[in-house]
Amino acid sequence: MANLSTKYLGIQLKNPLVVGSCGLTGSVESIIKLANNGAGAVVLKSIFEEEIQLEFQETLKKELGYQDNNLEFFDYYDYQIKNDVLTKTAELIGRVKEATDIPVIASINCRSVGEWFSYAQKLQEAGADALELNIFKMPQQTTEAADAIDAVYLRIVEKVIAHVSIPVSVKLSPYFTNLGNIAHRLEGTGAKGLVFFNRFYNPDIDIDNIRVTSGAVYSNIGDYVLPLRWISLLSGKLKADLMASTGIHNPEGIIKMLLAGAAGVQVASVLYKNGPGYIRDMLYGLEKWMDKKCLNTIDDIHQLGKQAMPANPELFERVQFMRYFGEHNG
Ligand SMILES: Cc1cc2nc3c(=O)[nH]c(=O)nc-3n(C[C@H](O)[C@H](O)[C@H](O)COP(=O)(O)O)c2cc1C
C-alpha cells in the first residue's frame, strides 16, 4: 500500500491534499469533517484587509457620524474591529488544534504593508503551524508601474517573516509580467512556499437587466492547466515548496501536479460541489494509481516526474497555438 505522507513548509502531512482557504475552513465543525475525511491540512478562511477596512468605514458612518474627524474615536474603532477579527480567528485555531491532529495554516489576505506582522504574531501565538499570505492589489492607476507594486508585495512578506518563526507561504496570482522573477524574489525574502494560484472573484454583466453580477465562484475542471504550466516551469528553479491551487477536481489533477513537482495540492471548489467525503475518493484514486505504477511514496512520484518528463521545458514554454491551428484548419 502506498505511503502518502509528505512534507510541506517543513511540516509533516499525512497526505498532500490540503483544503485551501475558503468558507469550508471557516468553522471548527466544518474543519472536523474535512479532517475526518482525510485532509492532510487546512488553510483557514482568510482574514481580509479589505473587509476590515469596510467594516471600519461602516462603523464610522453608523456610530460616529457626528464625531467628524475625531481621530481618537477613529483609532478606537479601528483597533476594536481588528481585535475582534483576530480574536475570532485565534479562537478558531485553538479549537481546531484541540479537535483534530492536522496542521492548521492561517491565512491573511492583504494588499498594503500595514500592521500585518502583528496579526501574524497573534496567529502564531494562537497555535497556527504556518501562515499563508494571500497578497493581491488590483492595479487601478494606469500610471502605477509594475515595479512599485512588486515592491509592496516583497515588503509585506519581508516584514511578516521578520516577526514570526513559523513558516510563511505566499499565495500568488498569475498576473505578473515575469512570474518566475517575483517567485524567485519572494523566495529570497525567506518565503518557504508559493501557492499557484489564487482564483479571484470575477464580476460579470447581466444583459437582460443591464447590471453587474457575480461571475462563476467555483473553478472548472480544465482550469488546472495554468498552475500545471507554472509549477512545471519553476519546480526545478526554486527551492521553496510549490503548492498547486485552482481546478484540481479529481485524482488525476493531484497526480499531474505531483509529477510536475508540486509539494501538494489545495482544493476548494470540488469540495463545495461534492462534499467533504470526496477527499477520500481523491486520495483513494491517488493510492490506486501509485499501486498500479509501483510507486511507494510521494517522493517516488516527484522522481518519476523528473525522469520521465522532457528535460527541456519547451512544451510548457510554448504559448501560441501556431502549430495547433496549422493542423486544425476546419
Ligand atoms: C467560496 C470560496 C471562498 C474562498 N475564500 C478564500 C479566502 O478566504 N482566502 C483565500 O486565499 N482564498 C479563498 N478562496 C480561493 C481558494 O482558496 C482557491 O485558491 C481557489 O478557489 C482555487 O481553487 P479551486 O479550484 O480548488 O477552487 C475561496 C474560494 C471559494 C470557492
The ligand as an SDF file (V2000), in Angstrom:
LIG
                    3D

 31 33  0  0  0  0  0  0  0  0999 V2000
  -16.2790   30.1920   -1.7710 C   0  0  0  0  0  0  0  0  0  0  0  0
  -14.7970   30.4100   -1.8040 C   0  0  0  0  0  0  0  0  0  0  0  0
  -14.1910   31.1830   -0.8080 C   0  0  0  0  0  0  0  0  0  0  0  0
  -12.8100   31.4290   -0.8670 C   0  0  0  0  0  0  0  0  0  0  0  0
  -12.2170   32.1680    0.1280 N   0  0  0  0  0  0  0  0  0  0  0  0
  -10.8670   32.3600    0.1050 C   0  0  0  0  0  0  0  0  0  0  0  0
  -10.2020   33.0480    1.1490 C   0  0  0  0  0  0  0  0  0  0  0  0
  -10.8060   33.4920    2.1500 O   0  0  0  0  0  0  0  0  0  0  0  0
   -8.8590   33.2180    1.0530 N   0  0  0  0  0  0  0  0  0  0  0  0
   -8.1210   32.7330    0.0080 C   0  0  0  0  0  0  0  0  0  0  0  0
   -6.8950   32.8840   -0.0130 O   0  0  0  0  0  0  0  0  0  0  0  0
   -8.7190   32.0470   -0.9900 N   0  0  0  0  0  0  0  0  0  0  0  0
  -10.0640   31.8640   -0.9710 C   0  0  0  0  0  0  0  0  0  0  0  0
  -10.6680   31.1590   -1.9750 N   0  0  0  0  0  0  0  0  0  0  0  0
   -9.8460   30.6730   -3.0960 C   0  0  0  0  0  0  0  0  0  0  0  0
   -9.4500   29.1960   -2.8840 C   0  0  0  0  0  0  0  0  0  0  0  0
   -8.6300   29.0280   -1.7580 O   0  0  0  0  0  0  0  0  0  0  0  0
   -8.6990   28.6510   -4.1010 C   0  0  0  0  0  0  0  0  0  0  0  0
   -7.4530   29.3020   -4.2440 O   0  0  0  0  0  0  0  0  0  0  0  0
   -9.4640   28.8240   -5.4020 C   0  0  0  0  0  0  0  0  0  0  0  0
  -10.8510   28.5880   -5.2320 O   0  0  0  0  0  0  0  0  0  0  0  0
   -8.9350   27.8560   -6.4770 C   0  0  0  0  0  0  0  0  0  0  0  0
   -9.0040   26.5140   -6.0290 O   0  0  0  0  0  0  0  0  0  0  0  0
  -10.2010   25.5450   -6.5040 P   0  0  0  0  0  0  0  0  0  0  0  0
  -10.1410   25.4630   -7.9770 O   0  0  0  0  0  0  0  0  0  0  0  0
   -9.9120   24.2230   -5.8300 O   0  0  0  0  0  0  0  0  0  0  0  0
  -11.4660   26.1520   -6.0180 O   0  0  0  0  0  0  0  0  0  0  0  0
  -12.0410   30.8930   -1.9270 C   0  0  0  0  0  0  0  0  0  0  0  0
  -12.6740   30.0950   -2.8970 C   0  0  0  0  0  0  0  0  0  0  0  0
  -14.0250   29.8470   -2.8470 C   0  0  0  0  0  0  0  0  0  0  0  0
  -14.6530   28.9750   -3.9060 C   0  0  0  0  0  0  0  0  0  0  0  0
  1  2  1  0
  2  3  1  0
  2 30  2  0
  3  4  2  0
  4  5  1  0
  4 28  1  0
  5  6  2  0
  6  7  1  0
  6 13  1  0
  7  8  2  0
  7  9  1  0
  9 10  1  0
 10 11  2  0
 10 12  1  0
 12 13  2  0
 13 14  1  0
 14 15  1  0
 14 28  1  0
 15 16  1  0
 16 17  1  0
 16 18  1  0
 18 19  1  0
 18 20  1  0
 20 21  1  0
 20 22  1  0
 22 23  1  0
 23 24  1  0
 24 25  2  0
 24 26  1  0
 24 27  1  0
 28 29  2  0
 29 30  1  0
 30 31  1  0
M  END
$$$$
